[in-house]
Amino acid sequence: MLLLNSLRENLRRSRTRCVVLRFLLFLALWGSFFVLPVGSESFRESGGIRYSFNASIRGYSLYVSSSFRPKSVDKLVENLKRGLKAEISFQFRLYRRMGGVFAFIGDKLVEEREVRYVASYDVFENYFSIYSDGRLVKQTHNVSDFLLNFLNLHNFYFGRIDKYDRTKMLLRGRVNFVPVKLKPPLNIVMFFTTLGNVTTKWVEISMKD
């Protein structure tokens, strides 16, 4: 009788542990479905220029961010107030790692996105303007507010990634900065003068589940 009671008690405890484990597993899967952070921020600094990239997955959507700091923001602001324009573009490429017999061909590009900002200054109204694809995205009198919005990209929607195997995903990013943007035919002087254009190297943003 004692042996039978002991077996029943062990069976009851075993079932309880099984229920608890299943519940914890459900919570873990549920949480990872709705918020899945990926990739610690990639930060670089070279010759007084600083830039960084970050990515995050929410559900099945990939968002990217980037930050750039030129050697001299004062020079950037000065040129704009002289009536010149500046441009910055944030570029991202999503690759699929090729394994097995196809590894020798390298990673395959599957998606790419680019966000381009053009900045100008109105000398009569004393405000900065930021355009993207000809559309006004920001207008401000404040220098700090302008720099924050022009030199940074915040949580840009890259696209859905449910059609890809996340374990094989690889994201790269870079920044192209043009402190003085000229229009034809004036841009021909870019072949003969150094205007401080900067194109960073492609930086890999590690994708981790």
N, C-alpha and C positions, 0 to 999 in steps of 0.2 A: 504493500500500500504506500509506504514512504517513497519507494522507488518510482511508483506511478505518479505521485504528486510532484516529485522532483522533475520528472520528465515534462509534465504539464507546465511547470513554472519556467523551465528553460525554454520551452517552445513559445510561451507567452512573451518572454523577454526578447527572444529572437525575432518574433513578429513585430514587436514594438520598435526594435532597432532598425528593422527593414523599412517600416513606415517613416521613421525619422530621416533615414538616409535618402529615401525617395523624395521626401519633402525638401531637404536641403539641395538635392540635385535639381529639383524643379526651380527653386529660387535662383540657383546659379545660372541655369539656362535662360530663365526669364530675364534676369538682369543683363546677361551678355547680349541678348537679342535687342534690347532697347538702347543700351549705351555700351559701345565697344571702343574704348580708346586705342589708338594705334600709333606707334612711333614716338619715341621721345623726341623733343625738339632738336633739330640739327642746327648748330650755331657755328658761324665762321667769322674770323676777323683777319684782315690782311691789309697792310699799308694804311691803317686808319679807317678802313671801310669795314663795316659790320653788317652781317645779314644772317637771317635765320629762316627756317621753314618748319611747319608743323602740319600734321594731318590728324583727322579724327573720323571715326565711323559711327554713325547714329542710325541704328536700324540697318538699312541697306544703302544708306547714302554716305558718300565720301565728301568731306569738307577739308579745304586746305587754307592755310594762312601763311603769310610771309611778312618779314620786316627788313627794311634796308636803311642803312645810315651812311651817307656819303662822307667824304673827308671834311667838307665844310658846308653846313647847312646855311651859314651866313652868306656864302657866295651864291648859293642857289637862290635865296631870297633876293639878294642884290640884283642878280641878272633878271629876275622876273619883274622887279620894280623898274628896271631899265626898259621894259617893254618886250623882252624876249620870252620865249616859251621853254618849258622843260617837259620831258617825257620819261615815264618809267613803265616797264612791263614786267609782270610776274608770270613766269612760264612753268607749267607742270606737265610731266609725262608719266603715264602709267604703263608699266611693262608687265609681261608675263614671263616668268623664268622658264627657260626651255631646258628640260632634263633629258636623261637617257641618250639615245642616239642623236638627238637634235641639239644637244648642249653646245656643240661646236659652232653653231650659227649665232649664238648670243641670245640676249633677251629680246622678246618680240614686243614692239610698240603696239598698244591696243587702243589707247585714248590719250589725247593731249588737250590742254586748255591754256588760254593766255588771256590775262586781264591787262589792258593798257590804259594808263592815265596820262592826260595832257594837262599841264598846269599853265595858267596865265594870271596876269595881274592887271586890274583896271586902275590906271593912274588917276582917273577923274573921281571914281567912286571909292577908291582905296580898299578894294577887296580882292581876295584870291579866288580863282575859279578852278575847279577840277572837272574835266570832261572824260568820258569813256564812250568810245564809238559815237562821238558827236553829241552825246547826251550829257547834260549838266548833272553831276552827282553831288557836288559840294560847292558852297559859296560861303566865304567867311572873311571877316576883317582881322581875325586873330591869327598870328603867325604860328603859334604852337598848335592850334586846331588844324591849320592847313597842313603842317608837316606831319601830324599824326595821321591824317586821312590820305595824304599823297604818298607817303613813304611806307605805308602799311596796308596789307590786305587782310581783312578779318573774315574768317569762316566763309570762304567762297565755296559755293556748291559746285563740286567737280562732276558729280553724276552718280547714278546707281551702280552698285558693284555686285548685285546678287547673281549676275551671270558669270562671275569670275570665281575661281578657286582662290580664296584669300591667302592660303598658304603659299601660293606661287606669285603673289602680287609684289611689285616693286615700284616705288614712286620716286621720281627725281624732280628737283626744282632748281630754277635759277632766276636771276634778276638782270634785266638790261636797263641801264640808267643813262639817259641823255640829258645832261644839264642845260644844254643850249640846243633847242630844236629849230632848225632852219628850214625854210621853204625853197623849192626850186625857183630860180637857178642859183640861189645863195648857198645851197648845200654843197656846191662844188668845192667850197673852201674847206670842207671837212677832209678832203684828200691832202691838204697842204698844212693844216694847222691841227694842234692838239686841243680839243675842247673838253677833255676830261670824261669822255664816254667810258662807261664801265659795263662789262658783261661778265658776271661771275661764272665760275665753273659750275657744272651740274653737280648738285648735292643730293646724295641718296637719303631718302627719308625711310627709315627702317619700318616695315609693316609687321606688327606683332599682334597676335590674337591674345 
